[in-house]
Amino acid sequence: MNSPSEVRALIASYWEDPAAASLAGYLARGGYEAARKALTEMKPEDVIEEVKRANLRGRGGAGFPAGLKWSFVPRTSPKPKYLVVNADESEPGTFKDKYVMLRSPHLLIEGSIITAYAIDAHVAYIYIRGEYDVCRVRLEEALREAYEAGFLGKGILGTGYDLDIYVHKGAGAYIAGEETGLLESLEGKRAYPRIKPPFPATVGLFRCPTVINNVETIAYVPFIIRHGGAWFASLGTERNGGFKLYCVSGHVQRPGVYELPMGTPLRTIIETYAGGVWRGRRLKAVIPGGSSAPVLRADEVDVPADFDALAKAGSMLGSAGIIVMDEMTCMVRALEVIADFYADESCGQCTPCREGAPWLLEMVQDILHGRADPSYPDLMLQIAQNILGRTICALGDAAALPVLSFVRKFRPEFDYHIEHKRCDVEERYGEVSNPD
Ligand SMILES: Cc1cc2nc3c(=O)[nH]c(=O)nc-3n(C[C@H](O)[C@H](O)[C@H](O)COP(=O)(O)O)c2cc1C
């Protein structure tokens, strides 16, 4: 076991070796030893306690403590329990789960075995977005290898524990990434999110207790069992254990996925790891957690990239999709790209989101094309404020938060567009760059 200061990468350490994607390569790196340890030396409650100790927060967006979520599953319920792995990865700017599935599929399978064991599930589903067909093929190949080696199926590793894992392909809708929309879709229905409570841990798939976790969350579980929860916790910040896969895109020299300790400063991720803003330009803005997260100005990026610090800074870590914008970005056009996505992906179930998201898009487009009057920015803030917190799922918030933050933080650009029917950035630079 390495001391925390010696650890350079966890999940990504598998990505350096292409052979690690195969069962033989995975076993050569100690693969499935954590599952063996959990199933033969630990009781399910011990596994949950270890994960609680690790301060493992869900990596799908909300950052809910994983061990705590697992402890909500009623163990005495006579109903079957299910594990569902969320591999929908639909938030723009997020592209980490696909690497986990492509380059370290057995890590996800091993994490699923340990998690399913901890919650007394004997069936697990990996719900994968339709566009990730290459990942699906790789996962199914890895599952076949795991079945053949006795890591899945009946009497896993010679114990009395049985588990089957199925890969379920979605059709590619953002709303199907929301956990209850996902469950509806998995049940063969349209992915309309459910009203919570009840939460899936008690009433989930087929109305049975269900744990839903993101791919990355599950992929960290084998490390926790192998090295201990306290060790994992010590890698990160106070309530944010371990490492994190940060996705950096937009106007940087080296876009990519960087696995770093939780709480690495946002500026360090951008400047040191992603090589800084491209073409020698200055930083203008950063969206730290996927396109639904409130935007930060360049002077706001000296913040640890963890769930609590970014929330305190008025944004969120979300899915850690860090989108970097340089000084030549038109913020009105950038907001149009984002608003277009949420208007298109609103499932239509809740009126504020169904009507409000396209309305906001239309207003940004009016500003962009010189059709707006000076009342628009305030009206947009009012509309966004009326969507916020008033929908069944957080897609409404995802449509509202970018508008609130872009308009409030870059108001002069919106006003300039309205008054002059031209882009201020284009006036100054001649050309605008946008991270779309
Ligand atoms: C509109 C919407 C889309 C979402 N899309 C995803 C997604 O693609 N992948 C994901 O893991 N979580 C997504 N989530 C979060 C899930 O609802 C849920 O919180 C997560 O899967 C729980 O896993 P975790 O605790 O490991 O993060 C989305 C949430 C919302 C509101």
PDBQT file of the ligand as one rigid body, heavy atoms in Angstrom, charges set to zero:
ROOT
HETATM    1  C1  LIG A 501     -31.036  15.684 -15.896  1.00  0.00    +0.000 C 
HETATM    2  C2  LIG A 501     -30.052  14.828 -15.182  1.00  0.00    +0.000 A 
HETATM    3  C3  LIG A 501     -29.146  14.048 -15.899  1.00  0.00    +0.000 A 
HETATM    4  C4  LIG A 501     -28.235  13.221 -15.230  1.00  0.00    +0.000 A 
HETATM    5  N1  LIG A 501     -27.355  12.484 -15.976  1.00  0.00    +0.000 NA
HETATM    6  C5  LIG A 501     -26.488  11.660 -15.328  1.00  0.00    +0.000 A 
HETATM    7  C6  LIG A 501     -25.582  10.852 -16.083  1.00  0.00    +0.000 A 
HETATM    8  O1  LIG A 501     -25.549  10.905 -17.297  1.00  0.00    +0.000 OA
HETATM    9  N2  LIG A 501     -24.744  10.029 -15.389  1.00  0.00    +0.000 N 
HETATM   10  C7  LIG A 501     -24.766   9.945 -14.020  1.00  0.00    +0.000 A 
HETATM   11  O2  LIG A 501     -24.014   9.171 -13.436  1.00  0.00    +0.000 OA
HETATM   12  N3  LIG A 501     -25.605  10.711 -13.288  1.00  0.00    +0.000 NA
HETATM   13  C8  LIG A 501     -26.469  11.541 -13.908  1.00  0.00    +0.000 A 
HETATM   14  N4  LIG A 501     -27.349  12.276 -13.176  1.00  0.00    +0.000 N 
HETATM   15  C9  LIG A 501     -27.352  12.102 -11.696  1.00  0.00    +0.000 C 
HETATM   16  C10 LIG A 501     -28.228  10.896 -11.312  1.00  0.00    +0.000 C 
HETATM   17  O3  LIG A 501     -29.567  11.317 -11.204  1.00  0.00    +0.000 OA
HETATM   18  C11 LIG A 501     -27.810  10.296  -9.964  1.00  0.00    +0.000 C 
HETATM   19  O4  LIG A 501     -27.680  11.299  -9.017  1.00  0.00    +0.000 OA
HETATM   20  C12 LIG A 501     -26.502   9.499 -10.044  1.00  0.00    +0.000 C 
HETATM   21  O5  LIG A 501     -26.550   8.512 -11.045  1.00  0.00    +0.000 OA
HETATM   22  C13 LIG A 501     -26.240   8.821  -8.703  1.00  0.00    +0.000 C 
HETATM   23  O6  LIG A 501     -24.983   8.217  -8.709  1.00  0.00    +0.000 OA
HETATM   24  P1  LIG A 501     -23.798   8.756  -7.799  1.00  0.00    +0.000 P 
HETATM   25  O7  LIG A 501     -24.360   8.903  -6.408  1.00  0.00    +0.000 OA
HETATM   26  O8  LIG A 501     -22.745   7.719  -7.886  1.00  0.00    +0.000 OA
HETATM   27  O9  LIG A 501     -23.391  10.073  -8.350  1.00  0.00    +0.000 OA
HETATM   28  C14 LIG A 501     -28.243  13.149 -13.816  1.00  0.00    +0.000 A 
HETATM   29  C15 LIG A 501     -29.144  13.952 -13.090  1.00  0.00    +0.000 A 
HETATM   30  C16 LIG A 501     -30.027  14.784 -13.761  1.00  0.00    +0.000 A 
HETATM   31  C17 LIG A 501     -30.966  15.619 -12.965  1.00  0.00    +0.000 C 
ENDROOT
TORSDOF 0
